[in-house]
Amino acid sequence: MERTVVCMKWGTLYGPDYVNVLLNAVSAHLEGSFRFVCFTDDSTGVDDRVDCVSIPPMTMAAGGWARGGWPKLSIFSDEAAAKLGGRCLFIDLDTIVTGPLDPLFTRPGNPIMIREWPRLADRLRRRRHFGASGIFAWDGGSLQHIWDEFEADSDTIREQFRQEQQFLEHRAEDLTFWPEDWVISFKRTLMAPPLLDRIIGPKPVPPEARILAFHGDPRPIDVVPDKGQRWGKGWHYGRGAVPYVRDYWLRYGGSDPELDTRE
């Protein structure tokens, strides 16, 4: 079975280190051969082992890409499908690989998404938990109907759906979800509740976890330096380095932000 790991990088929020670290981590946790493809608007500094591909053109302007992650849908386009074969696994750049990835390629579903981690407010509102697209698997060359529908009326769809992952879940016909203990959230699974997080650091990663997702704030790079920096958002935050994240980042080739003396 041909296997392809896919990521996407645009703009300046994520530098080439994120791609290179992910490549090295995947290589350490995936047995056998695979392709590593990055759809990007700038391949500067990306490892030569990465197959960098231009992000397929979209009708929506690039200025709207940041709101909702809509460019992800372009990997279902005919142009992208011609470059992706076999079973594909998309991994967001702000993600840490913590366990064997081979089972993620053999689990059935087209696509397989994360069952989004509910916030307290979501539970109180009995909000339906949308699928999250930080890590999803699909059969390369399929799901073009999702891209075609989006391109045909992207303005209306963006009014109806806040994020691309909500639209993907809505239009996917064979959707399944990852086991909850395979893909976990740093801030929802490992961080202590607000107020307690001031004195209790994040829990260690459970041995059964395969992916640790950093969705929103903080990002992995925020918890790498050990400078007493505050990270997180609002009243849910921590300080300084998270040792296992720092170790991961440096072990797989990321530059050390503690050595960056710029203000």
Secondary structure, 3 states (H helix, E strand, C coil): CCEEEEEEECCCCCCHHHHHHHHHHHHHHCCCCCEEEEEECCCCCCCCCCEEEECCCCCCCHHHCCCCCHHHHHHHCHHHHCCCCCEEEEECCCEEECCCCHHHHHCCCECEEEECCCCHHHHHHCCCCCEEEEEEEEECCCCHHHHHHHHHCHHHHHHHCCCHHHHHHHHCCECEECCCCCEEEHHHHHCCCCCHHHCCCCCCCCCCCCEEECCCCCCHHHHCCCCCCEEEECCEEEECCCHHHHHHHHHCCCCCHHHCCCC
